[in-house]
Amino acid sequence: DKDSKEIKDFFAVAKSYFSKKFGDENIRYAQVHLDETTPHMHLGIVPFNAEKKLSAKTLKSTKQELSVLKQFASYVSDFVQKTLGIDIFEKFKTHQQEKVQERSKDELERGR
């Protein structure tokens, strides 16, 4: 059916972004879950740095995470807008604001 094709196509587009960003050889798994309310994908990436050394810092920083999310949003925005009618940049802006609030709350709690 159309919905399952759109879902499959979306996750193929999503995986292609991460393959291009981190290298297909660094994607260890990409598993789509359809058994919950919201379809989603678990993606395992081996974090190598530019010197080809294993480095969690490649993926850990909040700045890096937000950058990857923003680039991902740009990469899939046309697909999402055309097939789902969702403005992914508005969703991203909301997510970004939530992350900043969460980080500020964590910093306040640590300062006590």
Contacts in CASP RR format, 6 or more apart in sequence:
PFRMAT RR
TARGET T0000
AUTHOR 0000-0000-0000
METHOD contacts of the structure
MODEL  1
DKDSKEIKDFFAVAKSYFSKKFGDENIRYAQVHLDETTPHMHLGIVPFNA
EKKLSAKTLKSTKQELSVLKQFASYVSDFVQKTLGIDIFEKFKTHQQEKV
QERSKDELERGR
6 83 0 8 1.000
6 84 0 8 1.000
7 32 0 8 1.000
7 34 0 8 1.000
7 39 0 8 1.000
8 32 0 8 1.000
9 79 0 8 1.000
9 83 0 8 1.000
10 76 0 8 1.000
10 79 0 8 1.000
10 80 0 8 1.000
10 83 0 8 1.000
10 84 0 8 1.000
11 30 0 8 1.000
11 32 0 8 1.000
11 39 0 8 1.000
11 41 0 8 1.000
13 75 0 8 1.000
13 76 0 8 1.000
13 79 0 8 1.000
14 41 0 8 1.000
14 43 0 8 1.000
14 72 0 8 1.000
14 76 0 8 1.000
15 27 0 8 1.000
15 30 0 8 1.000
15 41 0 8 1.000
15 43 0 8 1.000
17 71 0 8 1.000
17 72 0 8 1.000
17 75 0 8 1.000
17 76 0 8 1.000
18 27 0 8 1.000
18 30 0 8 1.000
18 43 0 8 1.000
18 45 0 8 1.000
18 72 0 8 1.000
19 27 0 8 1.000
21 68 0 8 1.000
21 71 0 8 1.000
22 45 0 8 1.000
22 47 0 8 1.000
26 45 0 8 1.000
26 46 0 8 1.000
26 47 0 8 1.000
26 48 0 8 1.000
27 43 0 8 1.000
27 44 0 8 1.000
27 45 0 8 1.000
28 44 0 8 1.000
28 45 0 8 1.000
28 46 0 8 1.000
29 42 0 8 1.000
29 43 0 8 1.000
29 44 0 8 1.000
30 41 0 8 1.000
30 42 0 8 1.000
30 43 0 8 1.000
30 44 0 8 1.000
31 41 0 8 1.000
31 42 0 8 1.000
31 43 0 8 1.000
32 39 0 8 1.000
32 40 0 8 1.000
32 41 0 8 1.000
33 39 0 8 1.000
33 40 0 8 1.000
33 41 0 8 1.000
33 42 0 8 1.000
45 59 0 8 1.000
46 54 0 8 1.000
47 54 0 8 1.000
47 55 0 8 1.000
47 56 0 8 1.000
47 57 0 8 1.000
47 58 0 8 1.000
47 59 0 8 1.000
48 54 0 8 1.000
48 55 0 8 1.000
48 58 0 8 1.000
49 55 0 8 1.000
49 57 0 8 1.000
49 58 0 8 1.000
58 64 0 8 1.000
59 65 0 8 1.000
59 68 0 8 1.000
62 99 0 8 1.000
62 103 0 8 1.000
65 99 0 8 1.000
66 96 0 8 1.000
66 99 0 8 1.000
69 92 0 8 1.000
69 95 0 8 1.000
69 96 0 8 1.000
70 92 0 8 1.000
73 88 0 8 1.000
73 89 0 8 1.000
73 91 0 8 1.000
73 92 0 8 1.000
76 88 0 8 1.000
77 88 0 8 1.000
77 89 0 8 1.000
80 86 0 8 1.000
80 88 0 8 1.000
81 87 0 8 1.000
81 88 0 8 1.000
END
